[in-house]
Amino acid sequence: MVKQWKPAGWAMAAIAATAAIGMVVPSAMAQRDPAYEAARSAGQIGEEPTGYLGFVSTPTPAVRQLVTDINIKRKAAYTSGAPQGSTVEQFAFVTGCNLIAKTKPGEKYKAPDGRWLTRDASPPVRDTRCP
Amino acid sequence: MLGGCVQIATPDKPIEINLNINIKQEIVYKLDGDAKKLIEQNSGIF
């Protein structure tokens, strides 16, 4: 006679817990650092048309470090992600167009004339070449 | 010699600084989908 395997209660609970964690935190890259989110919404930092973050006001050493880190990671992502036939700079620029479009009201972004603007309900002022 | 003061009229329109990047419109549209995907897949850094 074949004995049927029955998972024990604790095993089921462990499987369920693992699945739940997996759903809440898919990967380390998937969520913004709370300090980054805070600096964005406080308007200390903003999106530039180049596809990188910039400082709206003189940053604290912690914010400076945070932005430097993110910009290095962005550069790496642009470098590995730039499709054939395009440069890293071009890919970063088009991503920057999208990032400025995605800013939330209250967040800062840099207009083509170099001014830092605060996003409101109206469409942002972007480079004319943006899609 | 006249005074050392030079009057400069301030422009009433903001000066447009063009990002020094060479990109054709067809490349912009080609890269747009990839850019959106990149942002989605790396939301922690964007």
Backbone of each chain as nested JSON, in Angstrom:
{
  "chains": [
    {"id": "A", "residues": [
      {"number": 1, "name": "MET", "atoms": {"N": [0.832, -1.196, 0.0], "CA": [0.0, 0.0, 0.0], "C": [0.871, 1.252, 0.0]}},
      {"number": 2, "name": "VAL", "atoms": {"N": [0.482, 2.198, -0.804], "CA": [1.253, 3.452, -0.881], "C": [0.764, 4.412, 0.192]}},
      {"number": 3, "name": "LYS", "atoms": {"N": [1.729, 4.875, 0.957], "CA": [1.353, 5.801, 2.017], "C": [1.313, 7.229, 1.444]}},
      {"number": 4, "name": "GLN", "atoms": {"N": [0.222, 7.881, 1.674], "CA": [0.122, 9.265, 1.15], "C": [0.798, 10.255, 2.082]}},
      {"number": 5, "name": "TRP", "atoms": {"N": [1.552, 11.177, 1.472], "CA": [2.238, 12.187, 2.274], "C": [1.285, 13.315, 2.635]}},
      {"number": 6, "name": "LYS", "atoms": {"N": [1.208, 13.573, 3.919], "CA": [0.357, 14.685, 4.354], "C": [1.235, 15.749, 4.989]}},
      {"number": 7, "name": "PRO", "atoms": {"N": [1.215, 16.935, 4.463], "CA": [2.05, 17.967, 5.073], "C": [1.564, 18.306, 6.477]}},
      {"number": 8, "name": "ALA", "atoms": {"N": [2.497, 18.432, 7.367], "CA": [2.148, 18.793, 8.733], "C": [1.687, 20.238, 8.784]}},
      {"number": 9, "name": "GLY", "atoms": {"N": [0.994, 20.54, 9.817], "CA": [0.457, 21.903, 9.957], "C": [1.539, 22.958, 9.919]}},
      {"number": 10, "name": "TRP", "atoms": {"N": [2.635, 22.7, 10.616], "CA": [3.713, 23.723, 10.652], "C": [4.317, 23.944, 9.285]}},
      {"number": 11, "name": "ALA", "atoms": {"N": [4.389, 22.854, 8.498], "CA": [4.97, 22.969, 7.163], "C": [4.089, 23.861, 6.281]}},
      {"number": 12, "name": "MET", "atoms": {"N": [2.792, 23.666, 6.385], "CA": [1.862, 24.489, 5.616], "C": [1.991, 25.958, 6.01]}},
      {"number": 13, "name": "ALA", "atoms": {"N": [2.118, 26.179, 7.3], "CA": [2.243, 27.557, 7.788], "C": [3.518, 28.198, 7.265]}},
      {"number": 14, "name": "ALA", "atoms": {"N": [4.598, 27.416, 7.232], "CA": [5.881, 27.937, 6.749], "C": [5.788, 28.293, 5.264]}},
      {"number": 15, "name": "ILE", "atoms": {"N": [5.12, 27.417, 4.497], "CA": [4.964, 27.665, 3.067], "C": [4.136, 28.938, 2.859]}},
      {"number": 16, "name": "ALA", "atoms": {"N": [3.068, 29.058, 3.615], "CA": [2.202, 30.23, 3.485], "C": [2.955, 31.511, 3.838]}},
      {"number": 17, "name": "ALA", "atoms": {"N": [3.767, 31.432, 4.906], "CA": [4.515, 32.616, 5.35], "C": [5.535, 33.033, 4.297]}},
      {"number": 18, "name": "THR", "atoms": {"N": [6.212, 32.041, 3.71], "CA": [7.212, 32.338, 2.678], "C": [6.552, 33.013, 1.48]}},
      {"number": 19, "name": "ALA", "atoms": {"N": [5.387, 32.49, 1.097], "CA": [4.67, 33.063, -0.038], "C": [4.259, 34.5, 0.265]}},
      {"number": 20, "name": "ALA", "atoms": {"N": [3.825, 34.734, 1.502], "CA": [3.381, 36.077, 1.878], "C": [4.538, 37.068, 1.83]}},
      {"number": 21, "name": "ILE", "atoms": {"N": [5.717, 36.644, 2.346], "CA": [6.887, 37.526, 2.328], "C": [7.277, 37.825, 0.882]}},
      {"number": 22, "name": "GLY", "atoms": {"N": [7.239, 36.784, 0.069], "CA": [7.58, 36.937, -1.343], "C": [6.709, 37.961, -2.037]}},
      {"number": 23, "name": "MET", "atoms": {"N": [5.454, 38.029, -1.637], "CA": [4.546, 38.967, -2.294], "C": [4.764, 40.403, -1.826]}},
      {"number": 24, "name": "VAL", "atoms": {"N": [5.086, 40.537, -0.539], "CA": [5.249, 41.884, 0.003], "C": [6.578, 42.504, -0.445]}},
      {"number": 25, "name": "VAL", "atoms": {"N": [7.647, 41.708, -0.414], "CA": [8.962, 42.226, -0.798], "C": [9.525, 41.39, -1.953]}},
      {"number": 26, "name": "PRO", "atoms": {"N": [9.158, 41.736, -3.196], "CA": [9.631, 40.937, -4.325], "C": [11.149, 40.974, -4.466]}},
      {"number": 27, "name": "SER", "atoms": {"N": [11.776, 42.114, -4.275], "CA": [13.236, 42.195, -4.319], "C": [13.678, 43.492, -3.675]}},
      {"number": 28, "name": "ALA", "atoms": {"N": [14.965, 43.531, -3.367], "CA": [15.498, 44.709, -2.681], "C": [15.389, 45.959, -3.549]}},
      {"number": 29, "name": "MET", "atoms": {"N": [15.376, 45.768, -4.886], "CA": [15.368, 46.891, -5.816], "C": [13.97, 47.479, -6.012]}},
      {"number": 30, "name": "ALA", "atoms": {"N": [12.976, 46.775, -5.501], "CA": [11.613, 47.143, -5.883], "C": [11.028, 48.293, -5.085]}},
      {"number": 31, "name": "GLN", "atoms": {"N": [11.668, 48.657, -3.999], "CA": [11.089, 49.721, -3.191], "C": [12.076, 50.835, -2.949]}},
      {"number": 32, "name": "ARG", "atoms": {"N": [11.549, 52.045, -2.904], "CA": [12.408, 53.189, -2.609], "C": [12.793, 53.199, -1.147]}},
      {"number": 33, "name": "ASP", "atoms": {"N": [14.04, 53.559, -0.9], "CA": [14.514, 53.809, 0.448], "C": [13.643, 54.939, 1.031]}},
      {"number": 34, "name": "PRO", "atoms": {"N": [13.151, 54.765, 2.26], "CA": [12.303, 55.819, 2.848], "C": [12.993, 57.194, 2.876]}},
      {"number": 35, "name": "ALA", "atoms": {"N": [14.305, 57.213, 3.079], "CA": [15.041, 58.486, 3.105], "C": [15.021, 59.141, 1.725]}},
      {"number": 36, "name": "TYR", "atoms": {"N": [15.097, 58.324, 0.684], "CA": [15.033, 58.824, -0.687], "C": [13.642, 59.401, -0.966]}},
      {"number": 37, "name": "GLU", "atoms": {"N": [12.63, 58.647, -0.588], "CA": [11.244, 59.097, -0.774], "C": [11.027, 60.433, -0.04]}},
      {"number": 38, "name": "ALA", "atoms": {"N": [11.56, 60.517, 1.177], "CA": [11.378, 61.731, 1.992], "C": [12.055, 62.944, 1.344]}},
      {"number": 39, "name": "ALA", "atoms": {"N": [13.283, 62.749, 0.834], "CA": [14.024, 63.854, 0.203], "C": [13.32, 64.326, -1.067]}},
      {"number": 40, "name": "ARG", "atoms": {"N": [12.721, 63.388, -1.773], "CA": [11.946, 63.731, -2.978], "C": [10.732, 64.574, -2.618]}},
      {"number": 41, "name": "SER", "atoms": {"N": [9.939, 64.06, -1.669], "CA": [8.696, 64.784, -1.375], "C": [8.954, 66.102, -0.659]}},
      {"number": 42, "name": "ALA", "atoms": {"N": [10.115, 66.214, 0.008], "CA": [10.46, 67.487, 0.652], "C": [10.997, 68.5, -0.364]}},
      {"number": 43, "name": "GLY", "atoms": {"N": [11.233, 68.057, -1.603], "CA": [11.73, 68.954, -2.648], "C": [13.21, 69.28, -2.511]}},
      {"number": 44, "name": "GLN", "atoms": {"N": [13.964, 68.48, -1.755], "CA": [15.407, 68.702, -1.605], "C": [16.151, 68.226, -2.843]}},
      {"number": 45, "name": "ILE", "atoms": {"N": [15.58, 67.226, -3.489], "CA": [16.186, 66.669, -4.696], "C": [15.109, 66.569, -5.778]}},
      {"number": 46, "name": "GLY", "atoms": {"N": [15.542, 66.477, -7.03], "CA": [14.561, 66.402, -8.105], "C": [15.116, 65.689, -9.322]}},
      {"number": 47, "name": "GLU", "atoms": {"N": [14.233, 65.462, -10.283], "CA": [14.6, 64.775, -11.523], "C": [15.136, 65.776, -12.544]}},
      {"number": 48, "name": "GLU", "atoms": {"N": [16.266, 65.423, -13.151], "CA": [16.845, 66.271, -14.195], "C": [16.576, 65.652, -15.569]}},
      {"number": 49, "name": "PRO", "atoms": {"N": [16.575, 66.483, -16.625], "CA": [16.291, 65.954, -17.97], "C": [17.317, 64.943, -18.459]}},
      {"number": 50, "name": "THR", "atoms": {"N": [18.447, 64.863, -17.764], "CA": [19.5, 63.927, -18.161], "C": [19.202, 62.489, -17.749]}},
      {"number": 51, "name": "GLY", "atoms": {"N": [18.18, 62.301, -16.879], "CA": [17.893, 60.961, -16.388], "C": [18.528, 60.676, -15.034]}},
      {"number": 52, "name": "TYR", "atoms": {"N": [19.092, 61.733, -14.422], "CA": [19.719, 61.581, -13.111], "C": [19.057, 62.525, -12.105]}},
      {"number": 53, "name": "LEU", "atoms": {"N": [19.334, 62.254, -10.814], "CA": [18.802, 63.113, -9.759], "C": [19.738, 64.294, -9.541]}},
      {"number": 54, "name": "GLY", "atoms": {"N": [19.166, 65.425, -9.158], "CA": [19.972, 66.6, -8.844], "C": [19.53, 67.215, -7.533]}},
      {"number": 55, "name": "PHE", "atoms": {"N": [20.383, 68.098, -7.013], "CA": [20.089, 68.765, -5.739], "C": [19.411, 70.103, -6.002]}},
      {"number": 56, "name": "VAL", "atoms": {"N": [18.266, 70.289, -5.397], "CA": [17.548, 71.556, -5.526], "C": [18.167, 72.568, -4.559]}},
      {"number": 57, "name": "SER", "atoms": {"N": [18.52, 72.092, -3.377], "CA": [19.181, 72.933, -2.374], "C": [20.409, 72.184, -1.861]}},
      {"number": 58, "name": "THR", "atoms": {"N": [21.26, 72.894, -1.141], "CA": [22.473, 72.257, -0.609], "C": [22.075, 71.07, 0.272]}},
      {"number": 59, "name": "PRO", "atoms": {"N": [22.531, 69.873, -0.102], "CA": [22.079, 68.687, 0.632], "C": [22.861, 68.429, 1.914]}},
      {"number": 60, "name": "THR", "atoms": {"N": [22.237, 67.694, 2.799], "CA": [22.961, 67.179, 3.966], "C": [23.906, 66.089, 3.441]}},
      {"number": 61, "name": "PRO", "atoms": {"N": [24.969, 65.779, 4.197], "CA": [25.874, 64.718, 3.725], "C": [25.134, 63.412, 3.451]}},
      {"number": 62, "name": "ALA", "atoms": {"N": [24.125, 63.11, 4.255], "CA": [23.378, 61.858, 4.067], "C": [22.611, 61.866, 2.751]}},
      {"number": 63, "name": "VAL", "atoms": {"N": [21.969, 62.99, 2.442], "CA": [21.201, 63.09, 1.193], "C": [22.15, 63.063, -0.002]}},
      {"number": 64, "name": "ARG", "atoms": {"N": [23.304, 63.731, 0.149], "CA": [24.287, 63.737, -0.937], "C": [24.741, 62.306, -1.252]}},
      {"number": 65, "name": "GLN", "atoms": {"N": [25.008, 61.538, -0.193], "CA": [25.463, 60.154, -0.353], "C": [24.394, 59.308, -1.038]}},
      {"number": 66, "name": "LEU", "atoms": {"N": [23.155, 59.513, -0.579], "CA": [22.025, 58.759, -1.108], "C": [21.846, 58.989, -2.612]}},
      {"number": 67, "name": "VAL", "atoms": {"N": [21.918, 60.255, -3.0], "CA": [21.734, 60.615, -4.41], "C": [22.902, 60.1, -5.257]}},
      {"number": 68, "name": "THR", "atoms": {"N": [24.121, 60.233, -4.722], "CA": [25.295, 59.728, -5.441], "C": [25.148, 58.232, -5.701]}},
      {"number": 69, "name": "ASP", "atoms": {"N": [24.729, 57.511, -4.671], "CA": [24.522, 56.055, -4.788], "C": [23.5, 55.727, -5.868]}},
      {"number": 70, "name": "ILE", "atoms": {"N": [22.35, 56.419, -5.804], "CA": [21.274, 56.135, -6.767], "C": [21.737, 56.474, -8.182]}},
      {"number": 71, "name": "ASN", "atoms": {"N": [22.432, 57.588, -8.335], "CA": [22.881, 57.977, -9.679], "C": [23.892, 56.98, -10.253]}},
      {"number": 72, "name": "ILE", "atoms": {"N": [24.724, 56.411, -9.382], "CA": [25.666, 55.376, -9.845], "C": [24.888, 54.148, -10.319]}},
      {"number": 73, "name": "LYS", "atoms": {"N": [23.855, 53.788, -9.545], "CA": [23.04, 52.626, -9.92], "C": [22.255, 52.907, -11.2]}},
      {"number": 74, "name": "ARG", "atoms": {"N": [21.781, 54.15, -11.339], "CA": [21.062, 54.509, -12.573], "C": [21.995, 54.4, -13.774]}},
      {"number": 75, "name": "LYS", "atoms": {"N": [23.195, 54.929, -13.593], "CA": [24.169, 54.877, -14.697], "C": [24.424, 53.429, -15.113]}},
      {"number": 76, "name": "ALA", "atoms": {"N": [24.55, 52.55, -14.122], "CA": [24.77, 51.128, -14.405], "C": [23.57, 50.544, -15.155]}},
      {"number": 77, "name": "ALA", "atoms": {"N": [22.36, 50.937, -14.732], "CA": [21.149, 50.424, -15.377], "C": [21.041, 50.936, -16.814]}},
      {"number": 78, "name": "TYR", "atoms": {"N": [21.398, 52.206, -17.036], "CA": [21.36, 52.763, -18.396], "C": [22.404, 52.077, -19.276]}},
      {"number": 79, "name": "THR", "atoms": {"N": [23.57, 51.822, -18.667], "CA": [24.663, 51.223, -19.418], "C": [24.316, 49.807, -19.852]}},
      {"number": 80, "name": "SER", "atoms": {"N": [23.76, 49.015, -18.92], "CA": [23.449, 47.627, -19.287], "C": [22.156, 47.538, -20.087]}},
      {"number": 81, "name": "GLY", "atoms": {"N": [21.303, 48.568, -19.971], "CA": [19.994, 48.489, -20.628], "C": [19.894, 49.18, -21.976]}},
      {"number": 82, "name": "ALA", "atoms": {"N": [20.875, 50.012, -22.328], "CA": [20.787, 50.752, -23.592], "C": [20.743, 49.782, -24.777]}},
      {"number": 83, "name": "PRO", "atoms": {"N": [19.644, 49.804, -25.546], "CA": [19.551, 48.868, -26.666], "C": [20.589, 49.18, -27.747]}},
      {"number": 84, "name": "GLN", "atoms": {"N": [20.844, 48.198, -28.585], "CA": [21.784, 48.365, -29.7], "C": [21.346, 49.543, -30.56]}},
      {"number": 85, "name": "GLY", "atoms": {"N": [22.306, 50.312, -30.982], "CA": [21.999, 51.444, -31.847], "C": [21.719, 52.721, -31.085]}},
      {"number": 86, "name": "SER", "atoms": {"N": [21.796, 52.662, -29.751], "CA": [21.613, 53.881, -28.963], "C": [22.725, 54.007, -27.937]}},
      {"number": 87, "name": "THR", "atoms": {"N": [22.97, 55.24, -27.512], "CA": [24.018, 55.45, -26.516], "C": [23.415, 55.457, -25.113]}},
      {"number": 88, "name": "VAL", "atoms": {"N": [24.289, 55.315, -24.117], "CA": [23.872, 55.355, -22.72], "C": [23.181, 56.7, -22.432]}},
      {"number": 89, "name": "GLU", "atoms": {"N": [23.769, 57.76, -22.975], "CA": [23.24, 59.118, -22.786], "C": [21.824, 59.259, -23.362]}},
      {"number": 90, "name": "GLN", "atoms": {"N": [21.627, 58.696, -24.533], "CA": [20.316, 58.775, -25.173], "C": [19.274, 57.991, -24.377]}},
      {"number": 91, "name": "PHE", "atoms": {"N": [19.658, 56.813, -23.915], "CA": [18.736, 55.989, -23.134], "C": [18.404, 56.686, -21.813]}},
      {"number": 92, "name": "ALA", "atoms": {"N": [19.417, 57.304, -21.208], "CA": [19.21, 58.04, -19.964], "C": [18.268, 59.227, -20.194]}},
      {"number": 93, "name": "PHE", "atoms": {"N": [18.451, 59.903, -21.307], "CA": [17.619, 61.063, -21.638], "C": [16.144, 60.677, -21.787]}},
      {"number": 94, "name": "VAL", "atoms": {"N": [15.874, 59.602, -22.532], "CA": [14.485, 59.176, -22.751], "C": [13.878, 58.681, -21.429]}},
      {"number": 95, "name": "THR", "atoms": {"N": [14.695, 58.022, -20.607], "CA": [14.212, 57.607, -19.293], "C": [13.905, 58.847, -18.455]}},
      {"number": 96, "name": "GLY", "atoms": {"N": [14.77, 59.863, -18.55], "CA": [14.542, 61.125, -17.833], "C": [13.228, 61.783, -18.235]}},
      {"number": 97, "name": "CYS", "atoms": {"N": [12.905, 61.739, -19.52], "CA": [11.614, 62.263, -20.005], "C": [10.473, 61.586, -19.254]}},
      {"number": 98, "name": "ASN", "atoms": {"N": [10.569, 60.254, -19.133], "CA": [9.538, 59.476, -18.448], "C": [9.513, 59.767, -16.952]}},
      {"number": 99, "name": "LEU", "atoms": {"N": [10.698, 59.912, -16.357], "CA": [10.772, 60.154, -14.913], "C": [10.169, 61.512, -14.56]}},
      {"number": 100, "name": "ILE", "atoms": {"N": [10.396, 62.508, -15.413], "CA": [9.813, 63.829, -15.164], "C": [8.293, 63.758, -15.334]}},
      {"number": 101, "name": "ALA", "atoms": {"N": [7.861, 63.009, -16.346], "CA": [6.418, 62.85, -16.559], "C": [5.745, 62.176, -15.367]}},
      {"number": 102, "name": "LYS", "atoms": {"N": [6.515, 61.302, -14.692], "CA": [5.966, 60.534, -13.564], "C": [6.062, 61.249, -12.218]}},
      {"number": 103, "name": "THR", "atoms": {"N": [6.686, 62.43, -12.167], "CA": [6.796, 63.122, -10.872], "C": [5.404, 63.391, -10.319]}},
      {"number": 104, "name": "LYS", "atoms": {"N": [5.315, 63.344, -9.001], "CA": [4.033, 63.578, -8.338], "C": [3.931, 65.052, -7.955]}},
      {"number": 105, "name": "PRO", "atoms": {"N": [2.707, 65.578, -7.866], "CA": [2.561, 66.979, -7.446], "C": [3.33, 67.26, -6.154]}},
      {"number": 106, "name": "GLY", "atoms": {"N": [4.09, 68.341, -6.16], "CA": [4.912, 68.702, -5.006], "C": [6.374, 68.343, -5.206]}},
      {"number": 107, "name": "GLU", "atoms": {"N": [6.652, 67.378, -6.085], "CA": [8.043, 66.982, -6.343], "C": [8.689, 67.968, -7.317]}},
      {"number": 108, "name": "LYS", "atoms": {"N": [10.021, 67.998, -7.293], "CA": [10.77, 68.943, -8.14], "C": [11.315, 68.265, -9.399]}},
      {"number": 109, "name": "TYR", "atoms": {"N": [11.396, 69.054, -10.455], "CA": [12.054, 68.586, -11.674], "C": [12.694, 69.785, -12.344]}},
      {"number": 110, "name": "LYS", "atoms": {"N": [13.71, 69.524, -13.147], "CA": [14.415, 70.61, -13.818], "C": [13.857, 70.809, -15.224]}},
      {"number": 111, "name": "ALA", "atoms": {"N": [13.479, 72.054, -15.513], "CA": [12.941, 72.399, -16.826], "C": [14.093, 72.543, -17.819]}},
      {"number": 112, "name": "PRO", "atoms": {"N": [13.795, 72.548, -19.14], "CA": [14.869, 72.683, -20.131], "C": [15.689, 73.973, -19.968]}},
      {"number": 113, "name": "ASP", "atoms": {"N": [15.113, 75.015, -19.366], "CA": [15.875, 76.261, -19.186], "C": [16.746, 76.237, -17.925]}},
      {"number": 114, "name": "GLY", "atoms": {"N": [16.752, 75.129, -17.209], "CA": [17.624, 74.989, -16.053], "C": [16.985, 75.339, -14.72]}},
      {"number": 115, "name": "ARG", "atoms": {"N": [15.748, 75.837, -14.756], "CA": [15.081, 76.168, -13.487], "C": [14.506, 74.91, -12.851]}},
      {"number": 116, "name": "TRP", "atoms": {"N": [14.538, 74.902, -11.515], "CA": [13.841, 73.83, -10.79], "C": [12.385, 74.239, -10.665]}},
      {"number": 117, "name": "LEU", "atoms": {"N": [11.493, 73.4, -11.108], "CA": [10.069, 73.682, -11.006], "C": [9.421, 72.644, -10.096]}},
      {"number": 118, "name": "THR", "atoms": {"N": [8.29, 73.049, -9.518], "CA": [7.537, 72.122, -8.679], "C": [6.389, 71.558, -9.506]}},
      {"number": 119, "name": "ARG", "atoms": {"N": [6.311, 70.26, -9.535], "CA": [5.246, 69.622, -10.311], "C": [3.897, 69.943, -9.683]}},
      {"number": 120, "name": "ASP", "atoms": {"N": [2.948, 70.306, -10.54], "CA": [1.582, 70.488, -10.069], "C": [0.665, 69.599, -10.917]}},
      {"number": 121, "name": "ALA", "atoms": {"N": [-0.596, 69.94, -10.967], "CA": [-1.542, 69.078, -11.682], "C": [-1.35, 69.134, -13.201]}},
      {"number": 122, "name": "SER", "atoms": {"N": [-0.728, 70.223, -13.696], "CA": [-0.564, 70.354, -15.149], "C": [0.647, 69.558, -15.627]}},
      {"number": 123, "name": "PRO", "atoms": {"N": [0.716, 69.282, -16.936], "CA": [1.863, 68.514, -17.452], "C": [3.169, 69.269, -17.196]}},
      {"number": 124, "name": "PRO", "atoms": {"N": [4.279, 68.546, -16.935], "CA": [5.555, 69.213, -16.667], "C": [6.147, 69.835, -17.935]}},
      {"number": 125, "name": "VAL", "atoms": {"N": [7.032, 70.822, -17.732], "CA": [7.731, 71.44, -18.857], "C": [8.928, 70.553, -19.185]}},
      {"number": 126, "name": "ARG", "atoms": {"N": [8.907, 69.936, -20.361], "CA": [9.977, 69.002, -20.701], "C": [10.668, 69.406, -21.996]}},
      {"number": 127, "name": "ASP", "atoms": {"N": [11.79, 68.78, -22.257], "CA": [12.526, 68.966, -23.498], "C": [11.572, 68.66, -24.662]}},
      {"number": 128, "name": "THR", "atoms": {"N": [11.672, 69.471, -25.723], "CA": [10.74, 69.292, -26.853], "C": [10.939, 67.943, -27.545]}},
      {"number": 129, "name": "ARG", "atoms": {"N": [12.097, 67.313, -27.307], "CA": [12.345, 66.025, -27.961], "C": [11.742, 64.847, -27.198]}},
      {"number": 130, "name": "CYS", "atoms": {"N": [11.187, 65.116, -25.997], "CA": [10.596, 64.033, -25.207], "C": [9.387, 63.431, -25.93]}},
      {"number": 131, "name": "PRO", "atoms": {"N": [9.198, 62.13, -25.808], "CA": [8.073, 61.495, -26.509], "C": [6.719, 61.881, -25.904]}}
    ]},
    {"id": "B", "residues": [
      {"number": 1, "name": "MET", "atoms": {"N": [37.61, 108.276, -20.761], "CA": [36.955, 107.02, -20.379], "C": [35.725, 107.335, -19.53]}},
      {"number": 2, "name": "LEU", "atoms": {"N": [34.656, 106.701, -19.871], "CA": [33.419, 106.871, -19.111], "C": [33.473, 105.979, -17.88]}},
      {"number": 3, "name": "GLY", "atoms": {"N": [32.457, 105.968, -17.111], "CA": [32.436, 105.18, -15.862], "C": [32.601, 103.69, -16.116]}},
      {"number": 4, "name": "GLY", "atoms": {"N": [32.899, 102.991, -15.062], "CA": [33.109, 101.544, -15.183], "C": [31.824, 100.733, -15.181]}},
      {"number": 5, "name": "CYS", "atoms": {"N": [30.703, 101.429, -15.133], "CA": [29.443, 100.679, -15.043], "C": [28.948, 100.26, -16.423]}},
      {"number": 6, "name": "VAL", "atoms": {"N": [28.565, 99.057, -16.521], "CA": [27.983, 98.571, -17.776], "C": [26.558, 98.128, -17.465]}},
      {"number": 7, "name": "GLN", "atoms": {"N": [25.652, 98.66, -18.233], "CA": [24.262, 98.235, -18.013], "C": [23.908, 97.078, -18.936]}},
      {"number": 8, "name": "ILE", "atoms": {"N": [23.395, 96.054, -18.337], "CA": [22.985, 94.908, -19.148], "C": [21.482, 94.745, -18.984]}},
      {"number": 9, "name": "ALA", "atoms": {"N": [20.778, 94.74, -20.1], "CA": [19.337, 94.52, -20.048], "C": [19.077, 93.045, -19.751]}},
      {"number": 10, "name": "THR", "atoms": {"N": [18.236, 92.785, -18.768], "CA": [17.941, 91.382, -18.461], "C": [16.885, 90.864, -19.445]}},
      {"number": 11, "name": "PRO", "atoms": {"N": [17.085, 89.683, -19.939], "CA": [16.102, 89.151, -20.885], "C": [14.779, 88.859, -20.176]}},
      {"number": 12, "name": "ASP", "atoms": {"N": [13.683, 89.135, -20.859], "CA": [12.393, 88.882, -20.202], "C": [11.932, 87.437, -20.376]}},
      {"number": 13, "name": "LYS", "atoms": {"N": [12.593, 86.747, -21.269], "CA": [12.232, 85.323, -21.451], "C": [13.349, 84.466, -20.871]}},
      {"number": 14, "name": "PRO", "atoms": {"N": [13.016, 83.342, -20.245], "CA": [14.093, 82.484, -19.737], "C": [14.959, 81.976, -20.887]}},
      {"number": 15, "name": "ILE", "atoms": {"N": [16.242, 81.876, -20.594], "CA": [17.166, 81.411, -21.638], "C": [17.014, 79.903, -21.789]}},
      {"number": 16, "name": "GLU", "atoms": {"N": [16.852, 79.471, -22.985], "CA": [16.7, 78.037, -23.253], "C": [18.075, 77.401, -23.366]}},
      {"number": 17, "name": "ILE", "atoms": {"N": [18.398, 76.512, -22.437], "CA": [19.67, 75.793, -22.538], "C": [19.371, 74.423, -23.115]}},
      {"number": 18, "name": "ASN", "atoms": {"N": [19.806, 74.183, -24.292], "CA": [19.542, 72.879, -24.876], "C": [20.492, 71.851, -24.299]}},
      {"number": 19, "name": "LEU", "atoms": {"N": [19.922, 70.779, -23.826], "CA": [20.73, 69.685, -23.341], "C": [21.642, 69.257, -24.478]}},
      {"number": 20, "name": "ASN", "atoms": {"N": [22.912, 69.165, -24.171], "CA": [23.864, 68.83, -25.223], "C": [23.807, 67.337, -25.531]}},
      {"number": 21, "name": "ILE", "atoms": {"N": [22.726, 66.956, -26.16], "CA": [22.583, 65.549, -26.515], "C": [22.001, 65.463, -27.911]}},
      {"number": 22, "name": "ASN", "atoms": {"N": [22.588, 64.571, -28.675], "CA": [22.163, 64.396, -30.062], "C": [21.263, 63.167, -30.13]}},
      {"number": 23, "name": "ILE", "atoms": {"N": [20.0, 63.399, -30.4], "CA": [19.079, 62.268, -30.467], "C": [17.989, 62.548, -31.489]}},
      {"number": 24, "name": "LYS", "atoms": {"N": [17.8, 61.587, -32.357], "CA": [16.771, 61.73, -33.392], "C": [15.444, 61.242, -32.843]}},
      {"number": 25, "name": "GLN", "atoms": {"N": [14.376, 61.815, -33.376], "CA": [13.034, 61.495, -32.896], "C": [12.73, 59.987, -32.999]}},
      {"number": 26, "name": "GLU", "atoms": {"N": [13.212, 59.37, -34.053], "CA": [12.923, 57.933, -34.211], "C": [13.595, 57.125, -33.102]}},
      {"number": 27, "name": "ILE", "atoms": {"N": [14.761, 57.585, -32.636], "CA": [15.444, 56.885, -31.532], "C": [14.689, 57.104, -30.228]}},
      {"number": 28, "name": "VAL", "atoms": {"N": [14.173, 58.327, -30.056], "CA": [13.387, 58.628, -28.858], "C": [12.217, 57.65, -28.749]}},
      {"number": 29, "name": "TYR", "atoms": {"N": [11.5, 57.475, -29.837], "CA": [10.332, 56.588, -29.804], "C": [10.73, 55.13, -29.648]}},
      {"number": 30, "name": "LYS", "atoms": {"N": [11.867, 54.778, -30.241], "CA": [12.354, 53.406, -30.121], "C": [12.725, 53.092, -28.669]}},
      {"number": 31, "name": "LEU", "atoms": {"N": [13.294, 54.086, -27.962], "CA": [13.778, 53.857, -26.596], "C": [12.689, 54.003, -25.534]}},
      {"number": 32, "name": "ASP", "atoms": {"N": [11.574, 54.582, -25.905], "CA": [10.546, 54.901, -24.908], "C": [10.03, 53.662, -24.16]}},
      {"number": 33, "name": "GLY", "atoms": {"N": [9.752, 52.602, -24.901], "CA": [9.252, 51.376, -24.272], "C": [10.281, 50.762, -23.338]}},
      {"number": 34, "name": "ASP", "atoms": {"N": [11.546, 50.748, -23.774], "CA": [12.629, 50.204, -22.944], "C": [12.797, 51.033, -21.669]}},
      {"number": 35, "name": "ALA", "atoms": {"N": [12.655, 52.352, -21.814], "CA": [12.797, 53.24, -20.652], "C": [11.707, 52.951, -19.624]}},
      {"number": 36, "name": "LYS", "atoms": {"N": [10.49, 52.778, -20.101], "CA": [9.368, 52.491, -19.188], "C": [9.581, 51.162, -18.464]}},
      {"number": 37, "name": "LYS", "atoms": {"N": [10.08, 50.174, -19.196], "CA": [10.349, 48.858, -18.604], "C": [11.446, 48.967, -17.542]}},
      {"number": 38, "name": "LEU", "atoms": {"N": [12.5, 49.712, -17.872], "CA": [13.627, 49.882, -16.95], "C": [13.147, 50.493, -15.619]}},
      {"number": 39, "name": "ILE", "atoms": {"N": [12.28, 51.496, -15.722], "CA": [11.767, 52.163, -14.518], "C": [10.948, 51.179, -13.68]}},
      {"number": 40, "name": "GLU", "atoms": {"N": [10.096, 50.406, -14.362], "CA": [9.245, 49.44, -13.662], "C": [10.075, 48.385, -12.938]}},
      {"number": 41, "name": "GLN", "atoms": {"N": [11.106, 47.892, -13.632], "CA": [11.877, 46.779, -13.081], "C": [12.92, 47.205, -12.051]}},
      {"number": 42, "name": "ASN", "atoms": {"N": [13.167, 48.503, -11.942], "CA": [14.158, 48.998, -10.968], "C": [13.576, 50.139, -10.154]}},
      {"number": 43, "name": "SER", "atoms": {"N": [12.353, 49.936, -9.666], "CA": [11.637, 51.063, -9.052], "C": [12.348, 51.622, -7.816]}},
      {"number": 44, "name": "GLY", "atoms": {"N": [13.247, 50.843, -7.218], "CA": [13.967, 51.339, -6.052], "C": [14.913, 52.496, -6.335]}},
      {"number": 45, "name": "ILE", "atoms": {"N": [15.392, 52.583, -7.578], "CA": [16.366, 53.635, -7.897], "C": [15.76, 54.742, -8.762]}},
      {"number": 46, "name": "PHE", "atoms": {"N": [14.448, 54.622, -9.06], "CA": [13.812, 55.66, -9.88], "C": [12.711, 56.384, -9.127]}}
    ]}
  ]
}
